[in-house]
Structure formats: C-alpha cells, structure tokens
Amino acid sequence: MTLAIRAEFRKFFTTRLWWGMSIATFLAGAGFSLLLAIVFTLDSVKSQPNSLSGIALTRQVFTGGISIGYLLTLAVGVMTIGAEYRHRTITSTFLSNPRRTVVMSAKVVSLLVIGAFYGLISLIGSVVVGGSVLALRGGHPFADGSIWRTLALALLVLGLWALIGLGVGILIPNQVAALLIAIGVAWIVEPIAGLLLGLFATGKEIVPYLPTQATQAMLSTGGGFGGPATSTTTLTWWAAALVLAAYAVVMAGVGSAMTVRRDIS
C-alpha cells in the first residue's frame, strides 16, 4: 500500500500540472482575500446594517479563494484517473500492481493529501494577504480561536472535492467531457438549481444538502462564494462535513468499485 501511494504521488508531482495548479491556487486565495478584505472594510460597506465584522468577516476573507480552489481540486481528481484512461496508462498501472483495490485505495489517499496540500497553498495566500489588509485596517483576524477550525476544515474541503472529481473521472472515462461536466455542474448548474429549489418550501429543505451549500456551511461562510445564501436553513459545520464526505465516499467508492470490475484491456 505504501509503495502504491508513493507511486501516485510520483505520478502527480513529476508533471507540470502540480506547480501550475499551485500558482493558480495561491493567486486565487490571495486575490479573493485581497478583494474581499478591501471591499468589506470600506466605510460605505461597514455602515450597512448587514455588514460583516469580527469572526464572520475574517472567515469570509480567509476562505474567499476556496470558491476557485475547490474547482481546481475537482479538476485534479478528474485528471488523476482521466489521464490514465486518455493516455492508456491504466493498463500498465494495473499490470505493475494487479491488486486493483490497492491501486484505487492509494489514489483515494493521495488525492486527500493533494487536496489538503492545495488547501494549504490557498490559505497561505489568503491568510498572509487578507490578514495583512484586515490588520492594517484595524482588525484582529485571529482574535477568535474558532478561525483555526475554519482553516483546518478548508483543507478537508479541498481534499473531499478532489475525491468527488475522482468519481466523476471514472464514471465519465472521456477526460475532456468529464472536466467540462464536473466543472459545469459544480460552478453553474448546481448554484442555479439551488436558487430555483429555494423558491419552493420543499426545495428549501433540499438546498442545504447540495455540495456547494454544504461547503459553505462547513466553513461557516453563510452566503459566500459569490452570492447570497439560497436557504434559510443552514447545517452545522459538522453535519455539513458529513454531507460533503458522503458525496466524496459515494463518488469515489462507486467509481473505484467500477474500476475494480471494469475490463480495461
């Protein structure tokens, strides 16, 4: 198992993808936190009755880049298995290690770590840049200790989205189609569906269990990620974590089971 995990890390970190994604993730975290920190600390914004302050403001600033970060790790998850199908290296992978369950378990473990790694890069950019702006404008970003829980959960969020991407990449073997569908659903279709469901009483009970809404609740960012909350009902952070983990387990689990049984010759 250890050798299989090492092999997965070697496959990923010997390509140019990892540092390209690292740059994009860092810039997204730093850029969004800078923008949000500046906007939310403007006098005209602070004077609004529903303006953010204290720990709520800090959470919003520090996790602003997650809106792009989870899409990037979703793409990483898709490409981890999609590239193997596209370049037909999946055959040699299973020939070198015929125990397919070990190979797929190694992919799951490595993706969790890779997702957390990108989460760390995103948070370095957002905490350094956003925290500096908040401090310069008289704020105290780390006055509330619960911010550390939010930062830790942000690492888990990106790891879980990577596993969701793994499942999509297996269910849709065409890498390009899988990327377009995964990002399109996560970025466009699901938010629109959430807004439409939020118009109905029954739909409002469903909205909190959508992946993006669960991500927001997990990080306690409310209506972050570019728009207002679509439901008055919000899951607790631990319940939201279980919901997002369930999506990851189902997607990665079903996908792995299909790969173990699929004829890849």
NUPA-177162 format. One record per residue: residue number from 1; z negated, x, y of N, C-alpha, C in turn. Coordinates in steps of 0.2 Angstrom, whole numbers, plus 2048, in hexadecimal, padded with zeros to 3 digits. Layout:
BEGIN
+-----+------+------+------+-------+-------+-------+------+------+------+
! num ! n.pz ! n.px ! n.py ! ca.pz ! ca.px ! ca.py ! c.pz ! c.px ! c.py !
+-----+------+------+------+-------+-------+-------+------+------+------+
! NUM !    Z !    X !    Y !     Z !     X !     Y !    Z !    X !    Y !
...
+-----+------+------+------+-------+-------+-------+------+------+------+
***
This chain:
BEGIN
+-----+------+------+------+-------+-------+-------+------+------+------+
! num ! n.pz ! n.px ! n.py ! ca.pz ! ca.px ! ca.py ! c.pz ! c.px ! c.py !
+-----+------+------+------+-------+-------+-------+------+------+------+
!   1 !  800 !  804 !  7FA !   800 !   800 !   800 !  800 !  804 !  806 !
!   2 !  7FC !  80A !  806 !   7FB !   80E !   80C !  802 !  811 !  80D !
!   3 !  806 !  814 !  808 !   80C !   817 !   809 !  811 !  812 !  80B !
!   4 !  811 !  80C !  809 !   815 !   806 !   80C !  814 !  805 !  813 !
!   5 !  80E !  805 !  815 !   80D !   804 !   81C !  80F !  80A !  820 !
!   6 !  80E !  810 !  81E !   811 !   815 !   822 !  818 !  815 !  822 !
!   7 !  81C !  813 !  81D !   823 !   813 !   81D !  825 !  80E !  822 !
!   8 !  822 !  808 !  823 !   823 !   803 !   828 !  823 !  806 !  82F !
!   9 !  81D !  809 !  830 !   81C !   80C !   837 !  821 !  812 !  838 !
!  10 !  823 !  815 !  833 !   828 !   81B !   834 !  82F !  817 !  836 !
!  11 !  831 !  812 !  832 !   837 !   80E !   834 !  837 !  80C !  83B !
!  12 !  832 !  80A !  83E !   831 !   807 !   844 !  831 !  80D !  84A !
!  13 !  82D !  811 !  849 !   82C !   816 !   84E !  831 !  81C !  84E !
!  14 !  835 !  81C !  849 !   83B !   821 !   84A !  841 !  81E !  84D !
!  15 !  841 !  818 !  84F !   847 !   815 !   853 !  845 !  815 !  85A !
!  16 !  84A !  814 !  85E !   84A !   814 !   866 !  847 !  80D !  868 !
!  17 !  846 !  808 !  863 !   844 !   802 !   865 !  83D !  802 !  867 !
!  18 !  839 !  806 !  864 !   831 !   806 !   866 !  830 !  808 !  86D !
!  19 !  833 !  80D !  86F !   832 !   80F !   876 !  835 !  80B !  87B !
!  20 !  83B !  808 !  879 !   83E !   803 !   87E !  83A !  7FD !  87F !
!  21 !  837 !  7FB !  879 !   833 !   7F5 !   87A !  82C !  7F7 !  87E !
!  22 !  82A !  7FD !  87D !   824 !   7FF !   880 !  825 !  7FF !  888 !
!  23 !  82A !  802 !  88A !   82C !   802 !   891 !  82C !  7FA !  894 !
!  24 !  830 !  7F6 !  890 !   831 !   7EF !   892 !  82A !  7EC !  893 !
!  25 !  826 !  7ED !  88D !   81F !   7EA !   88D !  81B !  7EC !  893 !
!  26 !  81B !  7F2 !  894 !   816 !   7F5 !   899 !  818 !  7F2 !  8A0 !
!  27 !  81F !  7F2 !  8A1 !   821 !   7F0 !   8A8 !  820 !  7E8 !  8A9 !
!  28 !  821 !  7E5 !  8A3 !   81F !   7DD !   8A4 !  818 !  7DC !  8A5 !
!  29 !  814 !  7E0 !  8A2 !   80C !   7DF !   8A3 !  80B !  7E1 !  8AA !
!  30 !  80D !  7E7 !  8AD !   80C !   7E9 !   8B3 !  80F !  7E5 !  8B9 !
!  31 !  815 !  7E3 !  8B8 !   819 !   7DF !   8BD !  816 !  7D8 !  8BE !
!  32 !  814 !  7D5 !  8B8 !   811 !   7CE !   8B9 !  80A !  7CE !  8BC !
!  33 !  806 !  7D3 !  8BA !   800 !   7D3 !   8BC !  800 !  7D5 !  8C4 !
!  34 !  804 !  7D9 !  8C6 !   805 !   7DB !   8CD !  807 !  7D5 !  8D1 !
!  35 !  80C !  7D1 !  8CE !   80E !   7CB !   8D2 !  809 !  7C6 !  8D2 !
!  36 !  805 !  7C4 !  8CD !   800 !   7BF !   8CD !  7FA !  7C1 !  8D1 !
!  37 !  7F8 !  7C8 !  8D0 !   7F3 !   7CA !   8D4 !  7F4 !  7C9 !  8DC !
!  38 !  7FA !  7CB !  8DE !   7FC !   7CA !   8E5 !  7FC !  7C3 !  8E7 !
!  39 !  7FF !  7BF !  8E3 !   800 !   7B8 !   8E5 !  7F9 !  7B4 !  8E5 !
!  40 !  7F5 !  7B5 !  8E0 !   7EF !   7B1 !   8DF !  7EA !  7B3 !  8E4 !
!  41 !  7EB !  7B9 !  8E7 !   7E6 !   7BC !   8EC !  7E8 !  7BB !  8F3 !
!  42 !  7EE !  7B7 !  8F4 !   7F0 !   7B6 !   8FB !  7EB !  7B1 !  8FE !
!  43 !  7EA !  7B1 !  905 !   7E5 !   7AD !   908 !  7E8 !  7A5 !  907 !
!  44 !  7EE !  7A5 !  908 !   7F1 !   79E !   908 !  7F0 !  79B !  901 !
!  45 !  7F0 !  79F !  8FC !   7EF !   79C !   8F5 !  7E8 !  79B !  8F3 !
!  46 !  7E4 !  7A0 !  8F5 !   7DC !   79F !   8F4 !  7D9 !  799 !  8F8 !
!  47 !  7DC !  797 !  8FD !   7DA !   791 !   901 !  7DB !  78B !  8FD !
!  48 !  7E0 !  78B !  8F8 !   7E1 !   785 !   8F4 !  7DB !  782 !  8F0 !
!  49 !  7DA !  77C !  8EF !   7D4 !   77A !   8EB !  7D5 !  77C !  8E4 !
!  50 !  7DB !  77C !  8E1 !   7DB !   77E !   8DA !  7DD !  785 !  8D9 !
!  51 !  7DB !  78A !  8DE !   7DD !   791 !   8DD !  7D8 !  794 !  8D8 !
!  52 !  7DB !  799 !  8D5 !   7D7 !   79D !   8D0 !  7D2 !  7A2 !  8D3 !
!  53 !  7CD !  7A3 !  8D0 !   7C8 !   7A9 !   8D3 !  7C4 !  7AB !  8CD !
!  54 !  7C1 !  7B1 !  8CE !   7BC !   7B3 !   8C9 !  7BF !  7B5 !  8C2 !
!  55 !  7BC !  7B3 !  8BD !   7BF !   7B5 !   8B6 !  7C5 !  7B2 !  8B5 !
!  56 !  7C6 !  7AB !  8B7 !   7CD !   7A8 !   8B6 !  7D3 !  7AC !  8B9 !
!  57 !  7D1 !  7AE !  8BF !   7D7 !   7B2 !   8C3 !  7D8 !  7B9 !  8BF !
!  58 !  7D3 !  7BC !  8BD !   7D3 !   7C2 !   8B9 !  7D7 !  7C1 !  8B3 !
!  59 !  7D6 !  7BC !  8AF !   7D9 !   7BB !   8A9 !  7E1 !  7BA !  8AA !
!  60 !  7E2 !  7B6 !  8AF !   7E9 !   7B4 !   8B0 !  7ED !  7BA !  8B2 !
!  61 !  7EA !  7BF !  8B6 !   7ED !   7C5 !   8B8 !  7EE !  7CA !  8B2 !
!  62 !  7E9 !  7CB !  8AE !   7E9 !   7CF !   8A9 !  7EE !  7CD !  8A3 !
!  63 !  7EF !  7C7 !  8A2 !   7F3 !   7C4 !   89D !  7FA !  7C2 !  89F !
!  64 !  7FB !  7C3 !  8A5 !   802 !   7C0 !   8A8 !  808 !  7C3 !  8A4 !
!  65 !  807 !  7C9 !  8A2 !   80D !   7CC !   89E !  80E !  7CA !  897 !
!  66 !  809 !  7C7 !  895 !   809 !   7C4 !   88E !  80F !  7BF !  88D !
!  67 !  811 !  7BC !  892 !   816 !   7B7 !   892 !  81D !  7BA !  890 !
!  68 !  81E !  7C1 !  892 !   823 !   7C4 !   88F !  822 !  7C8 !  889 !
!  69 !  81C !  7CB !  889 !   819 !   7CF !   883 !  81A !  7CB !  87C !
!  70 !  818 !  7C5 !  87C !   819 !   7C2 !   876 !  820 !  7C0 !  873 !
!  71 !  824 !  7C0 !  878 !   82B !   7BF !   877 !  82E !  7C6 !  874 !
!  72 !  82C !  7CB !  877 !   82E !   7D2 !   874 !  82B !  7D3 !  86D !
!  73 !  825 !  7D2 !  86C !   822 !   7D3 !   865 !  825 !  7CE !  860 !
!  74 !  827 !  7C8 !  862 !   82B !   7C3 !   85E !  831 !  7C6 !  85C !
!  75 !  835 !  7C9 !  861 !   83B !   7CD !   85F !  83A !  7D2 !  85B !
!  76 !  835 !  7D6 !  85B !   833 !   7DC !   857 !  832 !  7D9 !  850 !
!  77 !  82F !  7D4 !  84F !   82E !   7D1 !   848 !  834 !  7CF !  845 !
!  78 !  839 !  7CC !  849 !   83F !   7CA !   846 !  843 !  7D0 !  844 !
!  79 !  843 !  7D5 !  849 !   848 !   7DB !   847 !  845 !  7DF !  842 !
!  80 !  83E !  7DF !  840 !   83B !   7E3 !   83B !  83F !  7E1 !  834 !
!  81 !  840 !  7DB !  833 !   843 !   7D9 !   82D !  84A !  7D7 !  82E !
!  82 !  84C !  7D5 !  834 !   853 !   7D4 !   835 !  858 !  7DA !  835 !
!  83 !  855 !  7DF !  837 !   859 !   7E6 !   837 !  85A !  7E8 !  830 !
!  84 !  855 !  7E6 !  82B !   856 !   7E8 !   824 !  85C !  7E4 !  821 !
!  85 !  85C !  7DE !  823 !   861 !   7DA !   820 !  868 !  7DB !  823 !
!  86 !  868 !  7DD !  82A !   86E !   7DE !   82D !  871 !  7E5 !  82B !
!  87 !  86D !  7EA !  82A !   870 !   7F0 !   828 !  86F !  7F1 !  821 !
!  88 !  86D !  7EC !  81D !   86D !   7EC !   816 !  869 !  7F2 !  813 !
!  89 !  863 !  7F3 !  817 !   85E !   7F8 !   814 !  859 !  7F5 !  810 !
!  90 !  859 !  7EE !  810 !   854 !   7EB !   80C !  854 !  7EC !  805 !
!  91 !  85A !  7EE !  802 !   85B !   7EF !   7FB !  858 !  7F6 !  7FA !
!  92 !  859 !  7FB !  7FE !   856 !   802 !   7FD !  84E !  801 !  7FE !
!  93 !  84C !  7FD !  802 !   845 !   7FC !   803 !  842 !  7FA !  7FD !
!  94 !  844 !  7F5 !  7FA !   842 !   7F2 !   7F4 !  843 !  7F7 !  7ED !
!  95 !  848 !  7FB !  7EE !   849 !   7FF !   7E8 !  844 !  805 !  7E8 !
!  96 !  842 !  807 !  7EF !   83D !   80D !   7EF !  836 !  80A !  7EE !
!  97 !  835 !  804 !  7EF !   82F !   801 !   7ED !  830 !  7FA !  7EA !
!  98 !  831 !  7F9 !  7E3 !   833 !   7F3 !   7E0 !  82E !  7ED !  7E1 !
!  99 !  827 !  7EF !  7E3 !   822 !   7EA !   7E3 !  823 !  7E7 !  7EA !
! 100 !  827 !  7E1 !  7EA !   829 !   7DE !   7F1 !  823 !  7DC !  7F4 !
! 101 !  81E !  7D9 !  7F1 !   818 !   7D7 !   7F4 !  814 !  7DC !  7F8 !
! 102 !  814 !  7E2 !  7F6 !   812 !   7E8 !   7F9 !  816 !  7E9 !  800 !
! 103 !  81C !  7E9 !  7FF !   821 !   7EB !   805 !  81F !  7E5 !  80A !
! 104 !  81F !  7DF !  808 !   81E !   7DA !   80D !  817 !  7DA !  810 !
! 105 !  812 !  7DC !  80C !   80C !   7DC !   80F !  80B !  7E2 !  814 !
! 106 !  80F !  7E7 !  813 !   80F !   7ED !   817 !  812 !  7EB !  81E !
! 107 !  818 !  7E7 !  81D !   81B !   7E5 !   823 !  816 !  7E1 !  828 !
! 108 !  812 !  7DC !  824 !   80E !   7D8 !   828 !  808 !  7DC !  82B !
! 109 !  805 !  7E1 !  828 !   800 !   7E5 !   82B !  803 !  7E9 !  830 !
! 110 !  809 !  7EC !  82F !   80C !   7F1 !   835 !  80D !  7ED !  83B !
! 111 !  810 !  7E7 !  83A !   812 !   7E2 !   840 !  80C !  7E0 !  844 !
! 112 !  806 !  7DF !  840 !   800 !   7DD !   844 !  7FE !  7E3 !  848 !
! 113 !  7FE !  7E9 !  846 !   7FC !   7EF !   849 !  801 !  7F0 !  84F !
! 114 !  808 !  7F0 !  84E !   80D !   7F1 !   853 !  80C !  7EC !  858 !
! 115 !  80B !  7E5 !  857 !   80A !   7E0 !   85C !  804 !  7E2 !  860 !
! 116 !  7FE !  7E4 !  85D !   7F8 !   7E6 !   861 !  7FA !  7EC !  865 !
! 117 !  7FE !  7F1 !  862 !   800 !   7F7 !   866 !  803 !  7F5 !  86D !
! 118 !  808 !  7F0 !  86C !   80C !   7EE !   872 !  807 !  7EA !  877 !
! 119 !  802 !  7E6 !  874 !   7FD !   7E3 !   878 !  7F9 !  7E8 !  87C !
! 120 !  7F8 !  7EE !  879 !   7F4 !   7F3 !   87D !  7F8 !  7F6 !  882 !
! 121 !  7FE !  7F7 !  881 !   803 !   7F9 !   886 !  803 !  7F4 !  88C !
! 122 !  804 !  7EE !  88A !   805 !   7E9 !   88F !  7FE !  7E9 !  894 !
! 123 !  7F8 !  7E9 !  890 !   7F2 !   7E8 !   894 !  7F1 !  7EE !  898 !
! 124 !  7F3 !  7F4 !  896 !   7F2 !   7FA !   89A !  7F6 !  7F9 !  8A1 !
! 125 !  7FC !  7F7 !  8A0 !   7FF !   7F6 !   8A6 !  7FC !  7F0 !  8AB !
! 126 !  7FA !  7EB !  8A8 !   7F7 !   7E5 !   8AC !  7F0 !  7E7 !  8AE !
! 127 !  7EC !  7EA !  8AA !   7E5 !   7EB !   8AC !  7E5 !  7F0 !  8B2 !
! 128 !  7E9 !  7F6 !  8B1 !   7E9 !   7FB !   8B6 !  7EC !  7F8 !  8BD !
! 129 !  7F2 !  7F5 !  8BC !   7F5 !   7F3 !   8C2 !  7F2 !  7ED !  8C5 !
! 130 !  7F1 !  7E7 !  8C1 !   7EE !   7E1 !   8C4 !  7E7 !  7E2 !  8C6 !
! 131 !  7E3 !  7E6 !  8C2 !   7DC !   7E8 !   8C3 !  7DB !  7EB !  8CA !
! 132 !  7E0 !  7F0 !  8CB !   7E0 !   7F4 !   8D1 !  7E1 !  7EF !  8D7 !
! 133 !  7E6 !  7EB !  8D7 !   7E7 !   7E6 !   8DC !  7E1 !  7E2 !  8DE !
! 134 !  7DE !  7DF !  8D8 !   7D8 !   7DA !   8D9 !  7D3 !  7DE !  8DC !
! 135 !  7D1 !  7E4 !  8DA !   7CC !   7E8 !   8DD !  7CD !  7EA !  8E4 !
! 136 !  7D3 !  7EB !  8E6 !   7D5 !   7ED !   8ED !  7D4 !  7E7 !  8F1 !
! 137 !  7D5 !  7E1 !  8EF !   7D4 !   7DB !   8F2 !  7CD !  7D8 !  8F2 !
! 138 !  7C9 !  7DC !  8F0 !   7C2 !   7DA !   8F0 !  7BF !  7D6 !  8E9 !
! 139 !  7C3 !  7D6 !  8E4 !   7C1 !   7D3 !   8DE !  7BD !  7D8 !  8D9 !
! 140 !  7BA !  7D5 !  8D4 !   7B7 !   7D9 !   8CF !  7B9 !  7D7 !  8C8 !
! 141 !  7BF !  7DA !  8C6 !   7C2 !   7D8 !   8C0 !  7BE !  7D8 !  8BA !
! 142 !  7B9 !  7DC !  8B9 !   7B5 !   7DD !   8B3 !  7AE !  7DB !  8B4 !
! 143 !  7AD !  7D6 !  8B9 !   7A6 !   7D4 !   8BA !  7A4 !  7CF !  8B5 !
! 144 !  7A8 !  7CC !  8B1 !   7A7 !   7C7 !   8AC !  7A9 !  7CB !  8A5 !
! 145 !  7A4 !  7CC !  8A1 !   7A5 !   7CF !   89B !  7AA !  7CC !  896 !
! 146 !  7AB !  7C5 !  897 !   7B0 !   7C1 !   893 !  7B7 !  7C4 !  893 !
! 147 !  7B8 !  7C7 !  898 !   7BF !   7CA !   899 !  7C1 !  7CE !  894 !
! 148 !  7BC !  7D2 !  891 !   7BE !   7D6 !   88B !  7C0 !  7D2 !  885 !
! 149 !  7BD !  7CC !  884 !   7BF !   7C8 !   87E !  7C7 !  7C6 !  87F !
! 150 !  7C8 !  7C4 !  886 !   7CF !   7C2 !   887 !  7D4 !  7C8 !  886 !
! 151 !  7D2 !  7CE !  888 !   7D6 !   7D4 !   887 !  7D7 !  7D5 !  87F !
! 152 !  7D2 !  7D5 !  87B !   7D2 !   7D6 !   874 !  7D7 !  7D0 !  871 !
! 153 !  7D6 !  7CA !  873 !   7DA !   7C5 !   870 !  7E1 !  7C6 !  872 !
! 154 !  7E3 !  7C9 !  878 !   7EA !   7CA !   87A !  7ED !  7CF !  874 !
! 155 !  7EA !  7D3 !  872 !   7EC !   7D8 !   86D !  7EE !  7D4 !  866 !
! 156 !  7E9 !  7CF !  864 !   7EA !   7CB !   85F !  7F0 !  7C6 !  860 !
! 157 !  7F1 !  7C4 !  865 !   7F7 !   7BF !   867 !  7FD !  7C2 !  865 !
! 158 !  7FE !  7C8 !  868 !   805 !   7CC !   867 !  806 !  7CD !  860 !
! 159 !  801 !  7CF !  85C !   801 !   7D1 !   855 !  803 !  7CA !  851 !
! 160 !  801 !  7C5 !  853 !   802 !   7BE !   84F !  809 !  7BC !  851 !
! 161 !  80B !  7BD !  857 !   812 !   7BB !   859 !  817 !  7C0 !  855 !
! 162 !  816 !  7C6 !  854 !   81A !   7CA !   850 !  81B !  7C8 !  849 !
! 163 !  815 !  7C5 !  846 !   816 !   7C2 !   83F !  81A !  7BC !  83F !
! 164 !  819 !  7B8 !  844 !   81E !   7B2 !   845 !  825 !  7B4 !  845 !
! 165 !  826 !  7BA !  849 !   82D !   7BC !   849 !  830 !  7BF !  842 !
! 166 !  82B !  7C2 !  83E !   82D !   7C4 !   837 !  82F !  7BE !  833 !
! 167 !  82B !  7B8 !  834 !   82D !   7B2 !   830 !  834 !  7B0 !  832 !
! 168 !  835 !  7B0 !  838 !   83C !   7AD !   83B !  841 !  7B2 !  838 !
! 169 !  840 !  7B8 !  839 !   845 !   7BD !   836 !  847 !  7BC !  82F !
! 170 !  842 !  7BA !  82B !   844 !   7B9 !   824 !  847 !  7B2 !  823 !
! 171 !  845 !  7AD !  826 !   848 !   7A7 !   825 !  84F !  7A6 !  828 !
! 172 !  850 !  7AA !  82D !   857 !   7AB !   830 !  85A !  7B2 !  82F !
! 173 !  85D !  7B4 !  829 !   85F !   7BB !   828 !  863 !  7BE !  82D !
! 174 !  867 !  7BA !  831 !   86C !   7BC !   836 !  867 !  7BF !  83C !
! 175 !  867 !  7C5 !  83D !   863 !   7C8 !   842 !  864 !  7C5 !  849 !
! 176 !  86A !  7C5 !  84B !   86C !   7C2 !   852 !  86A !  7BB !  853 !
! 177 !  86C !  7B7 !  84E !   86A !   7B0 !   84E !  862 !  7AF !  84E !
! 178 !  85F !  7B3 !  84A !   858 !   7B2 !   84A !  854 !  7B4 !  850 !
! 179 !  857 !  7B9 !  854 !   854 !   7BB !   85A !  855 !  7B5 !  85F !
! 180 !  85C !  7B3 !  85F !   85D !   7AE !   864 !  859 !  7A7 !  863 !
! 181 !  859 !  7A5 !  85D !   855 !   79F !   85B !  84E !  7A0 !  85D !
! 182 !  84B !  7A6 !  85B !   843 !   7A7 !   85B !  842 !  7A7 !  863 !
! 183 !  845 !  7AB !  867 !   844 !   7AB !   86E !  845 !  7A5 !  872 !
! 184 !  84B !  7A2 !  870 !   84D !   79C !   873 !  848 !  796 !  872 !
! 185 !  845 !  796 !  86C !   840 !   791 !   86A !  839 !  792 !  86E !
! 186 !  837 !  798 !  86D !   831 !   79A !   870 !  831 !  79A !  878 !
! 187 !  836 !  79C !  87B !   837 !   79C !   882 !  839 !  796 !  886 !
! 188 !  83E !  792 !  882 !   841 !   78C !   886 !  83F !  786 !  882 !
! 189 !  841 !  785 !  87C !   840 !   77F !   878 !  839 !  77D !  878 !
! 190 !  834 !  781 !  876 !   82D !   77F !   875 !  82A !  77D !  87B !
! 191 !  82B !  781 !  881 !   828 !   77E !   887 !  82A !  778 !  889 !
! 192 !  831 !  776 !  889 !   834 !   770 !   88A !  831 !  76A !  886 !
! 193 !  831 !  76C !  87F !   82E !   767 !   87B !  827 !  765 !  87D !
! 194 !  823 !  76B !  87F !   81C !   769 !   881 !  81C !  765 !  887 !
! 195 !  820 !  766 !  88C !   820 !   762 !   892 !  822 !  75A !  890 !
! 196 !  827 !  759 !  88C !   829 !   753 !   88A !  823 !  74F !  886 !
! 197 !  820 !  753 !  881 !   81B !   750 !   87D !  815 !  74E !  881 !
! 198 !  814 !  752 !  887 !   80E !   751 !   88B !  80F !  74A !  88F !
! 199 !  815 !  747 !  88F !   816 !   741 !   892 !  813 !  73B !  88E !
! 200 !  811 !  73C !  888 !   80F !   737 !   884 !  808 !  738 !  881 !
! 201 !  804 !  733 !  880 !   7FD !   733 !   87E !  7FD !  737 !  877 !
! 202 !  801 !  735 !  873 !   801 !   739 !   86C !  803 !  740 !  86D !
! 203 !  808 !  741 !  871 !   80B !   748 !   872 !  806 !  74C !  875 !
! 204 !  801 !  74A !  879 !   7FC !   74E !   87C !  7F7 !  751 !  877 !
! 205 !  7F7 !  74E !  871 !   7F2 !   750 !   86C !  7F6 !  756 !  868 !
! 206 !  7FC !  756 !  868 !   800 !   75B !   864 !  801 !  761 !  868 !
! 207 !  802 !  760 !  86F !   804 !   766 !   873 !  7FF !  76C !  872 !
! 208 !  7F8 !  76B !  872 !   7F4 !   771 !   872 !  7F5 !  775 !  86B !
! 209 !  7F9 !  773 !  866 !   7FA !   776 !   860 !  800 !  77A !  860 !
! 210 !  804 !  779 !  865 !   80A !   77D !   866 !  809 !  784 !  867 !
! 211 !  80D !  789 !  864 !   80B !   790 !   864 !  80A !  793 !  86B !
! 212 !  80E !  791 !  870 !   80D !   794 !   877 !  806 !  791 !  87A !
! 213 !  805 !  78A !  879 !   7FF !   787 !   87C !  7F9 !  78A !  878 !
! 214 !  7F9 !  78C !  872 !   7F4 !   78F !   86E !  7F3 !  796 !  871 !
! 215 !  7F8 !  799 !  873 !   7F7 !   7A0 !   876 !  7F4 !  7A0 !  87C !
! 216 !  7F6 !  79B !  880 !   7F2 !   79A !   887 !  7EB !  799 !  886 !
! 217 !  7E9 !  794 !  882 !   7E2 !   792 !   880 !  7DE !  798 !  87D !
! 218 !  7E2 !  79C !  879 !   7DE !   7A2 !   876 !  7DC !  7A7 !  87B !
! 219 !  7E1 !  7A8 !  881 !   7DF !   7AD !   886 !  7DB !  7A9 !  88C !
! 220 !  7DA !  7A3 !  88B !   7D7 !   79F !   890 !  7DA !  79F !  897 !
! 221 !  7E1 !  79F !  897 !   7E5 !   79F !   89D !  7E7 !  799 !  8A0 !
! 222 !  7E5 !  793 !  89C !   7E7 !   78D !   89F !  7EE !  78C !  89F !
! 223 !  7F1 !  78B !  8A5 !   7F8 !   789 !   8A7 !  7FC !  78F !  8A8 !
! 224 !  7FA !  795 !  8A5 !   7FE !   79B !   8A7 !  805 !  79B !  8A4 !
! 225 !  808 !  7A1 !  8A3 !   80E !   7A2 !   8A0 !  814 !  79E !  8A4 !
! 226 !  813 !  79E !  8AA !   818 !   79B !   8AE !  818 !  794 !  8B0 !
! 227 !  813 !  790 !  8AE !   813 !   789 !   8B0 !  80C !  786 !  8AF !
! 228 !  80C !  780 !  8B1 !   805 !   77C !   8B0 !  804 !  77A !  8A9 !
! 229 !  7FE !  779 !  8A7 !   7FC !   777 !   8A0 !  800 !  770 !  89F !
! 230 !  802 !  76F !  899 !   805 !   769 !   897 !  801 !  764 !  894 !
! 231 !  7FB !  766 !  893 !   7F6 !   761 !   890 !  7EF !  762 !  893 !
! 232 !  7EB !  75C !  893 !   7E5 !   75C !   896 !  7E0 !  75F !  891 !
! 233 !  7E2 !  75F !  88A !   7DE !   761 !   885 !  7DF !  768 !  883 !
! 234 !  7DA !  76C !  883 !   7DB !   774 !   882 !  7D6 !  776 !  87C !
! 235 !  7D9 !  77A !  878 !   7D5 !   77C !   872 !  7D1 !  782 !  875 !
! 236 !  7CB !  782 !  871 !   7C7 !   788 !   872 !  7CB !  78E !  870 !
! 237 !  7C8 !  794 !  873 !   7CC !   79A !   871 !  7CC !  79C !  86A !
! 238 !  7C7 !  79A !  866 !   7C7 !   79C !   85F !  7CB !  797 !  85B !
! 239 !  7CB !  791 !  85D !   7CF !   78C !   85A !  7D7 !  78D !  85B !
! 240 !  7D8 !  78F !  861 !   7DF !   791 !   863 !  7E1 !  797 !  85F !
! 241 !  7DD !  79C !  85E !   7DE !   7A2 !   85A !  7E0 !  7A0 !  853 !
! 242 !  7DC !  79B !  850 !   7DD !   799 !   849 !  7E4 !  796 !  849 !
! 243 !  7E6 !  792 !  84E !   7EC !   78E !   84E !  7F2 !  793 !  84E !
! 244 !  7F2 !  798 !  852 !   7F7 !   79D !   853 !  7F7 !  7A2 !  84C !
! 245 !  7F1 !  7A3 !  84A !   7F1 !   7A7 !   843 !  7F4 !  7A3 !  83E !
! 246 !  7F3 !  79C !  83E !   7F6 !   798 !   839 !  7FE !  798 !  839 !
! 247 !  801 !  798 !  83F !   808 !   799 !   840 !  80A !  79F !  83D !
! 248 !  807 !  7A5 !  83F !   809 !   7AB !   83C !  808 !  7AC !  835 !
! 249 !  803 !  7A9 !  832 !   802 !   7A9 !   82A !  807 !  7A5 !  827 !
! 250 !  809 !  79F !  829 !   80E !   79B !   826 !  815 !  79E !  827 !
! 251 !  817 !  7A1 !  82D !   81D !   7A4 !   82E !  81E !  7AA !  82A !
! 252 !  819 !  7AE !  82A !   819 !   7B5 !   826 !  819 !  7B4 !  81F !
! 253 !  814 !  7AF !  81D !   813 !   7AE !   816 !  819 !  7AA !  813 !
! 254 !  81C !  7A5 !  816 !   822 !   7A2 !   813 !  827 !  7A7 !  812 !
! 255 !  828 !  7AB !  818 !   82E !   7B0 !   818 !  82D !  7B5 !  813 !
! 256 !  827 !  7B8 !  812 !   826 !   7BD !   80D !  827 !  7BA !  806 !
! 257 !  824 !  7B4 !  805 !   825 !   7B1 !   7FE !  82D !  7B0 !  7FD !
! 258 !  831 !  7AE !  802 !   838 !   7AE !   801 !  83B !  7B4 !  7FF !
! 259 !  839 !  7BA !  803 !   83C !   7C0 !   802 !  83A !  7C3 !  7FB !
! 260 !  834 !  7C2 !  7F8 !   832 !   7C4 !   7F2 !  836 !  7C1 !  7EC !
! 261 !  838 !  7BA !  7ED !   83C !   7B7 !   7E8 !  844 !  7B7 !  7E9 !
! 262 !  846 !  7B9 !  7EF !   84D !   7B9 !   7F1 !  851 !  7BF !  7EE !
! 263 !  857 !  7BD !  7EC !   85C !   7C2 !   7E9 !  85F !  7C6 !  7EF !
! 264 !  85E !  7CC !  7F0 !   860 !   7D0 !   7F5 !  866 !  7D5 !  7F3 !
! 265 !  868 !  7D4 !  7ED !   86E !   7D8 !   7EB !  874 !  7D6 !  7EF !
+-----+------+------+------+-------+-------+-------+------+------+------+
***
